[in-house]
């Protein structure tokens, strides 16, 4: 059974930082591409960043230079370091992976950035 468990969300002020973590189980993690998405109220779910099994990363334009995605294959975790947060970064952040059996989402973690 695939499980993705996010943690690390919270309320911060603009300009501050947060670090989100996603712990995965039920997959061969070292082979998995992992991603973070976010969804603000009334908006679609958008890709934030993705990291491949060999550590290559791709970022959405709206987070380039501010967010960094990394993985720890020994701990089956990915971490999204979010710096210089803006009020428009406020959203529920979801961890995601896609396997040959389908896509899997975490339950989401709320990030709120006040101005």
LOKOLTOR-585574 format. One line per field, with one value per atom (N, C-alpha, C, CB): x, y, z; residue in three letters; residue number from 1. Coordinates in steps of 0.001 Angstrom, whole numbers. Last residue first. Glycine has a CB too. Layout:
BEGIN
u = X|...
v = Y|...
w = Z|...
residuo = Ala|...
num = NUM|...
//
This chain:
BEGIN
u = 772|1513|1852|709|1240|569|1436|254|783|1764|1017|2688|296|-342|724|-1457|-97|894|163|2048|-1169|-1527|-331|-2695|-698|-337|-545|1139|-1974|-1791|-1420|-3032|-2016|-3238|-3164|-3508|-500|-574|-1841|660|-1375|-1283|-1192|-2485|-387|-735|-459|50|-1228|-698|-1206|-1056|-467|-1247|-560|-2592|1188|-166|-1043|-121|3567|2906|1495|3725|3287|3840|3132|3693|4042|3341|4033|3294|3409|4270|3425|5072|3305|2750|3824|2141|2133|3192|2562|3941|694|512|1770|-720|-354|735|618|2125|-2704|-2438|-1409|-3760|-1441|-2113|-1979|-1522|354|-629|-1433|-1559|1866|2276|1306|3693|1033|468|947|807|2640|1237|611|429|5822|4940|3502|5069|9039|7635|6820|7047|11830|11241|9780|12014|11851|12386|11673|13898|11332|10655|11159|9108|12284|12702|12144|14255|10937|10783|11128|9323|12136|11959|11871|13106|11332|11689|11368|10937|12430|11772|12216|12060|13730|12495|11711|11607|16185|15051|13708|15214|17862|18055|16861|19347|17231|16808|16982|17591|16119|17003|16543|16989|15959|15497|16567|15115|14685|15760|15166|16818|14008|13506|14680|12492|13631|14591|14033|15969|12497|12228|13299|10818|13560|13078|12906|11758|14306|15169|14750|15217|10976|12399|13207|12611|8309|9093|10597|8633|7109|6747|7507|5250|7925|8543|8281|8035|8485|7587|8237|6219|11398|10601|9637|11512|12968|12297|11383|11493|15963|14801|14273|15148|17525|17264|15967|17199|17855|18050|17868|19382|17197|18626|18896|19217|14439|15156|16643|14948|13532|13594|14398|14208|11254|12620|12621|13207|9425|9513|10987|8809|7190|8535|8486|9566|4491|5475|6889|5326|1597|2897|3826|3521|-1595|-450|799|-182|-5020|-3809|-2648|-3989|-6940|-6536|-5268|-6308|-8817|-7886|-7539|-6602|-10279|-10898|-10023|-11353|-7406|-8877|-9410|-9481|-4576|-5156|-6670|-4619|-2475|-3811|-4321|-4787|502|-216|-1552|620|2812|1807|1209|709|5855|5008|4073|5865|6993|6648|5856|5862|9325|8472|8189|9135|9996|9945|8926|9583|11684|10473|10762|9624|13718|13360|12252|12929|13829|15002|14732|16201|11429|11592|12732|11822|9229|10692|11168|11207|6570|7146|8643|6851|5724|4985|5466|3550|6098|6198|5386|5700|7557|6902|7112|7423|7155|7684|6886|7638|7999|7081|7774|6639|8147|8716|7626|9406|8935|7963|8691|6916|9928|10462|9396|11804|9824|9252|9906|7697|10612|10852|10068|12339|9564|10083|10174|9202|8294|9736|10371|10103|5334|6011|7505|5413|5084|4962|5718|5493|3285|4480|4178|5674|1870|1608|2899|489|2452|2177|1896|3324|3954|3215|2993|1886|5167|5972|5236|7051|4435|4528|5290|5216|2774|3432|3465|2717|3071|2682|3488|2890|1894|2700|2199|2617|1811|1432|2426|1358|657|1450|916|1436|854|0|888|-965
v = 38685|39856|40832|40571|35187|36455|37620|36601|32140|33211|34531|33238|28816|30118|31185|30205|25587|26645|27975|26514|22402|23795|24710|24210|19426|20214|21685|19940|16242|17684|18328|18317|13566|14187|15716|13745|12549|12660|13397|13369|10490|11789|11622|12664|8640|8674|10051|7606|7024|8139|8120|9449|3588|4812|5888|4519|1505|1189|2420|476|2546|1859|1420|649|5749|4413|3752|3559|8910|8160|6817|8950|10983|10105|9309|9167|13979|13121|12200|13967|16152|15301|14318|14548|19365|17912|17259|17570|22116|21512|19992|21994|24613|23274|22634|22407|28005|26893|25637|26662|30899|30270|29236|31318|32333|30934|30182|30870|34916|34108|32670|34726|35936|35605|34734|36879|34231|35338|34960|35714|33400|33096|34359|32276|32905|34154|33957|34643|29329|30579|31772|30665|26076|27235|28493|27107|22914|24093|25320|24176|19930|21153|22328|21286|16635|17855|19044|18042|13195|14369|15591|14405|9979|11265|12257|11823|7561|7564|8875|6368|7569|7786|7767|9110|7185|6330|6428|6719|9176|7812|6861|7293|12158|11330|9893|11747|15069|13749|13047|12907|18416|17441|16109|17934|21577|20227|19262|19791|24888|23845|22497|24092|28153|26819|25853|26319|30405|30509|29147|31257|29875|30743|30884|32080|29409|29328|30344|29544|29626|29304|29244|27982|30165|31034|30686|30945|28205|29528|30354|30270|25071|26028|27402|26055|23059|23957|24773|24892|19965|20938|21752|20242|18071|18809|19759|19585|14925|16099|16761|15715|12580|13864|15090|13907|10221|10547|11946|10423|10234|9242|9546|7860|13770|12431|11495|12481|15984|15473|14042|15548|18986|17543|17149|17054|21563|21064|19549|21517|22349|23254|22829|23273|22189|21602|22671|20948|23027|23330|22586|24829|22725|22214|22362|20719|25762|24415|24017|24322|27509|27433|25977|28243|27711|28150|28072|29515|27995|27942|28488|28728|26414|27498|27419|28883|23762|24182|25237|22974|22261|23092|23514|24333|19512|20338|21236|19470|17862|18667|19496|19584|14509|15897|16541|15977|12032|12618|14072|12500|9005|10455|11009|10845|6209|7001|8458|6909|4587|4596|5601|3207|4757|5228|5288|4318|3564|5008|5478|5478|1576|1498|2928|550|1971|2113|1862|3519|1940|1119|1246|1466|5398|3972|3217|3641|8596|7639|6217|7788|11752|10414|9412|10061|14990|13939|12601|14125|18260|16931|15952|16456|21701|20616|19300|20864|24450|23236|22152|22775|27989|26750|25591|26723|31438|30144|29034|29810|34859|33785|32477|33599|36595|36678|35563|37975|36888|37058|37263|38249|34599|35925|35961|37019|31471|32301|33673|31636|28525|29946|30721|30489|25325|26217|27622|26220|22056|23265|24139|22912|19667|20883|22147|20697|16746|17465|18759|16603|14033|15337|15898|16318|10847|11621|12906|10805|8401|9615|10483|10370|4968|6061|7198|5581|2117|3328|4380|3860|-1191|0|1238|7
w = 5131|4622|5725|3547|5736|5999|5516|7505|4376|4460|4625|3197|5084|5073|5298|6151|4060|4207|4076|3142|5032|4792|5026|5690|3258|4435|4111|4874|2156|2047|3360|1518|1950|2441|2366|3878|-1195|241|634|793|-3979|-3331|-1823|-3700|-6821|-5396|-4832|-4606|-9908|-9142|-7716|-9802|-10930|-10845|-10026|-10260|-11218|-10774|-10654|-9454|-11764|-12879|-12513|-13315|-10072|-10252|-11426|-8956|-9018|-10046|-10228|-11383|-6195|-6963|-7941|-6038|-4253|-5303|-5854|-6436|-1701|-2221|-3209|-1063|-1618|-1713|-2285|-2593|220|-545|-457|-24|39|553|-376|643|271|-409|436|-1832|-340|535|-226|1147|-2013|-1826|-914|-1243|-1817|-2905|-2891|-4231|231|505|-584|658|4|-331|12|-1829|1350|1083|884|2216|1302|777|424|-462|776|1301|671|1048|1393|820|1517|953|610|1363|672|1482|694|-82|838|-670|604|1362|412|2366|740|-38|803|-1409|1905|2082|1013|3474|2559|1761|1936|2155|3692|4603|3880|5328|1591|2771|3712|3515|-185|-508|672|-1702|70|868|665|2394|-2040|-1635|-825|-2855|-2533|-2376|-1941|-1350|-3875|-3621|-3558|-4716|-2967|-3327|-2918|-2660|-3885|-3343|-3823|-3760|-5153|-3769|-3108|-3734|-7739|-6950|-5501|-7568|-8752|-9086|-8296|-10584|-8431|-7235|-7508|-6662|-10839|-9712|-8425|-9457|-12614|-12695|-11448|-13915|-11015|-11635|-11618|-10915|-11600|-10758|-11602|-9950|-11453|-12308|-11402|-13483|-10918|-10445|-11515|-9181|-10540|-11369|-10933|-12863|-9103|-8422|-9271|-7852|-10214|-10178|-9633|-11566|-10093|-9299|-9216|-9880|-10011|-10592|-9699|-11997|-8626|-8583|-9096|-7143|-9081|-9217|-9203|-10520|-7946|-8250|-8342|-7171|-8362|-7756|-8148|-6211|-10323|-10010|-9448|-11264|-8948|-9806|-9358|-9819|-9029|-8400|-9389|-7958|-9409|-9785|-9024|-11312|-6824|-7951|-8249|-7655|-4515|-5753|-6977|-5598|-2502|-2556|-3872|-1391|-4083|-3311|-3445|-3783|-4085|-4502|-3536|-4566|-5374|-4409|-4994|-4014|-5368|-6004|-4927|-6708|-5750|-4875|-5749|-3936|-6562|-6855|-5733|-8138|-7602|-6560|-6892|-5163|-9126|-9304|-8326|-10779|-7718|-7890|-8196|-6661|-7016|-8433|-8744|-8867|-4303|-5050|-6553|-4776|-3415|-3400|-4291|-1994|-4293|-4353|-4527|-5534|-1898|-3231|-3148|-3825|710|-245|-1674|-189|1638|1918|871|3361|2246|1357|1841|-69|3582|3831|3018|5344|2984|2564|2769|1073|4377|4203|3788|5498|4074|4018|3789|2904|5743|5120|5219|5804|5306|5818|5083|5648|6035|5392|6070|5406|5292|6124|5339|7360|3606|3713|4531|4299|5501|4216|4433|3436|8264|7663|6339|8624|8533|8615|8026|7878|9615|9369|9564|10311|7996|9108|8648|10067|7350|7014|8232|6383|8080|8030|7662|7085|6085|7343|7111|8432|4416|4435|5851|3491|3337|4515|4554|5817|1298|1289|2432|-95|623|1516|1378|2982|-984|-1096|-128|-2547|0|0|0|1232
residuo = Unk|Unk|Unk|Unk|Unk|Unk|Unk|Unk|Unk|Unk|Unk|Unk|Unk|Unk|Unk|Unk|Unk|Unk|Unk|Unk|Unk|Unk|Unk|Unk|Unk|Unk|Unk|Unk|Unk|Unk|Unk|Unk|Unk|Unk|Unk|Unk|Unk|Unk|Unk|Unk|Unk|Unk|Unk|Unk|Unk|Unk|Unk|Unk|Unk|Unk|Unk|Unk|Unk|Unk|Unk|Unk|Unk|Unk|Unk|Unk|Unk|Unk|Unk|Unk|Unk|Unk|Unk|Unk|Unk|Unk|Unk|Unk|Unk|Unk|Unk|Unk|Unk|Unk|Unk|Unk|Unk|Unk|Unk|Unk|Unk|Unk|Unk|Unk|Unk|Unk|Unk|Unk|Unk|Unk|Unk|Unk|Unk|Unk|Unk|Unk|Unk|Unk|Unk|Unk|Unk|Unk|Unk|Unk|Unk|Unk|Unk|Unk|Unk|Unk|Unk|Unk|Unk|Unk|Unk|Unk|Unk|Unk|Unk|Unk|Unk|Unk|Unk|Unk|Unk|Unk|Unk|Unk|Unk|Unk|Unk|Unk|Unk|Unk|Unk|Unk|Unk|Unk|Unk|Unk|Unk|Unk|Unk|Unk|Unk|Unk|Unk|Unk|Unk|Unk|Unk|Unk|Unk|Unk|Unk|Unk|Unk|Unk|Unk|Unk|Unk|Unk|Unk|Unk|Unk|Unk|Unk|Unk|Unk|Unk|Unk|Unk|Unk|Unk|Unk|Unk|Unk|Unk|Unk|Unk|Unk|Unk|Unk|Unk|Unk|Unk|Unk|Unk|Unk|Unk|Unk|Unk|Unk|Unk|Unk|Unk|Unk|Unk|Unk|Unk|Unk|Unk|Unk|Unk|Unk|Unk|Unk|Unk|Unk|Unk|Unk|Unk|Unk|Unk|Unk|Unk|Unk|Unk|Unk|Unk|Unk|Unk|Unk|Unk|Unk|Unk|Unk|Unk|Unk|Unk|Unk|Unk|Unk|Unk|Unk|Unk|Unk|Unk|Unk|Unk|Unk|Unk|Unk|Unk|Unk|Unk|Unk|Unk|Unk|Unk|Unk|Unk|Unk|Unk|Unk|Unk|Unk|Unk|Unk|Unk|Unk|Unk|Unk|Unk|Unk|Unk|Unk|Unk|Unk|Unk|Unk|Unk|Unk|Unk|Unk|Unk|Unk|Unk|Unk|Unk|Unk|Unk|Unk|Unk|Unk|Unk|Unk|Unk|Unk|Unk|Unk|Unk|Unk|Unk|Unk|Unk|Unk|Unk|Unk|Unk|Unk|Unk|Unk|Unk|Unk|Unk|Unk|Unk|Unk|Unk|Unk|Unk|Unk|Unk|Unk|Unk|Unk|Unk|Unk|Unk|Unk|Unk|Unk|Unk|Unk|Unk|Unk|Unk|Unk|Unk|Unk|Unk|Unk|Unk|Unk|Unk|Unk|Unk|Unk|Unk|Unk|Unk|Unk|Unk|Unk|Unk|Unk|Unk|Unk|Unk|Unk|Unk|Unk|Unk|Unk|Unk|Unk|Unk|Unk|Unk|Unk|Unk|Unk|Unk|Unk|Unk|Unk|Unk|Unk|Unk|Unk|Unk|Unk|Unk|Unk|Unk|Unk|Unk|Unk|Unk|Unk|Unk|Unk|Unk|Unk|Unk|Unk|Unk|Unk|Unk|Unk|Unk|Unk|Unk|Unk|Unk|Unk|Unk|Unk|Unk|Unk|Unk|Unk|Unk|Unk|Unk|Unk|Unk|Unk|Unk|Unk|Unk|Unk|Unk|Unk|Unk|Unk|Unk|Unk|Unk|Unk|Unk|Unk|Unk|Unk|Unk|Unk|Unk|Unk|Unk|Unk|Unk|Unk|Unk|Unk|Unk|Unk|Unk|Unk|Unk|Unk|Unk|Unk|Unk|Unk|Unk|Unk|Unk|Unk|Unk|Unk|Unk|Unk|Unk|Unk|Unk
num = 115|115|115|115|114|114|114|114|113|113|113|113|112|112|112|112|111|111|111|111|110|110|110|110|109|109|109|109|108|108|108|108|107|107|107|107|106|106|106|106|105|105|105|105|104|104|104|104|103|103|103|103|102|102|102|102|101|101|101|101|100|100|100|100|99|99|99|99|98|98|98|98|97|97|97|97|96|96|96|96|95|95|95|95|94|94|94|94|93|93|93|93|92|92|92|92|91|91|91|91|90|90|90|90|89|89|89|89|88|88|88|88|87|87|87|87|86|86|86|86|85|85|85|85|84|84|84|84|83|83|83|83|82|82|82|82|81|81|81|81|80|80|80|80|79|79|79|79|78|78|78|78|77|77|77|77|76|76|76|76|75|75|75|75|74|74|74|74|73|73|73|73|72|72|72|72|71|71|71|71|70|70|70|70|69|69|69|69|68|68|68|68|67|67|67|67|66|66|66|66|65|65|65|65|64|64|64|64|63|63|63|63|62|62|62|62|61|61|61|61|60|60|60|60|59|59|59|59|58|58|58|58|57|57|57|57|56|56|56|56|55|55|55|55|54|54|54|54|53|53|53|53|52|52|52|52|51|51|51|51|50|50|50|50|49|49|49|49|48|48|48|48|47|47|47|47|46|46|46|46|45|45|45|45|44|44|44|44|43|43|43|43|42|42|42|42|41|41|41|41|40|40|40|40|39|39|39|39|38|38|38|38|37|37|37|37|36|36|36|36|35|35|35|35|34|34|34|34|33|33|33|33|32|32|32|32|31|31|31|31|30|30|30|30|29|29|29|29|28|28|28|28|27|27|27|27|26|26|26|26|25|25|25|25|24|24|24|24|23|23|23|23|22|22|22|22|21|21|21|21|20|20|20|20|19|19|19|19|18|18|18|18|17|17|17|17|16|16|16|16|15|15|15|15|14|14|14|14|13|13|13|13|12|12|12|12|11|11|11|11|10|10|10|10|9|9|9|9|8|8|8|8|7|7|7|7|6|6|6|6|5|5|5|5|4|4|4|4|3|3|3|3|2|2|2|2|1|1|1|1
//
